């Protein structure tokens, strides 16, 4: 039994296939598109270190050594605090009480874990609490 198609039908099917392949591969003649502008957040600031604060002493020095990795501009603590308060940077706050800082550090508060004496001594924590409660901010105003 011979199954056949007419010649015009073969030509139509061939033209359809060629058109499909041409549409899929098209682009060789097109000029490349300009690179898309990418949005997103600004790059993270450099971390604060004692080298950046050569005049830091006492509580400020202890704060930079022990706390700023979380409570500085790069820290998770600042991001979480920013959801709840207007001034998340502890060094910029004017409403911190010495006893509150000590209690928050030793017992933990919110997502902040308790800081044991093996990590921050009572003397260091007292210096940090005095520094933050003073509301003076970084030595020389540099952060």
ABEGO torsion letter per residue (X at the ends): XBBBBBAAAAAAAAAAAAAAAAAAABGAABBBBBBBBBBEBBBBBBBBBAAABAABBEAAAAAAAAAAAAABAABAAAAAAAAABABABAAABAABBAAAAAAAAAAEBEABBBBBAAABBAAAAAAAAAAAAAGAEBBGGBX
